[in-house]
Amino acid sequence: MPSSPTSGQDPELHRLLPEREGVHAGELLSSLNLAGRAHPHRPYTIANFVSSADGRAAFQGRSRDLSDPGDRQIFHGLREHVDAILVGTGTLRAERYGRLIRDPERRHGRAASGLSPEPLGAVFTRSGAVPTDIPLFAEPAARVTVFTPTPLDTSGLAAQVEVVLLDAGQLTLTTMMRRLRSVYDVRSVLCEGGPTLFGALLEEDLVDELFLSLAPKLTGGGRAPSITTGPALAEPRPLRLIWAAGWHGSLYLRYAIH
């Protein structure tokens, strides 16, 4: 019997494509092999977003109200499989990021698969305004690299923070990705937003896959963005559906980006 919407934190999903079967999020993600797909000069890069049925990536400034247990299992499961998690400062601030891998079992799983127990937190900022008051920077186990055009005062921060200063001409996502691959040996990156950062990654052709949770909810009007904002691409970017799963009206979609 399928689980009810409130019956636990690891529900059995219904895989719809490529074959129909019951499956948990961990099984869906177990064969990702993202590190093995790394490019010579940049990490293999995936993005993960949740969206309402009317195209909003947040409700009242946060994505939490659009999420559900299936989406959260995919969210945390993807974190288990990557070397680094890339986040923009707006998302850090709005979501009040804390420790990236909170569950000791997930940290053990990462170590058993050859990854560091904690992924590297990568922060990209053009303004230099980094919200160092969030819980992430108070976590001694956290490793964070900030790519910024201006110096950042890291004194008093418990996290292990490294600042990479780049002048305006060098401060591109392509440069950051090349540094992550060559200097930090990052083979796989998970982008968790926000929409401006994701849009910029697409503009520089730096994303390989999109994991999209489509919530069976409507937000109405408001100013919440879609999963991408910024300049339009020169032409629409095709997607190829790899798998689809569902749970109580939600759809969880994995796309390759061409």
Helices and strands as residue ranges (DSSP letters): E 13-17, E 21-23, H 25-29, G 35-37, E 44-52, G 64-66, H 69-79, E 84-88, H 89-95, H 104-112, E 120-124, G 135-138, E 143-148, E 160-165, H 173-182, E 188-191, H 195-203, E 209-215, E 239-247, E 250-257
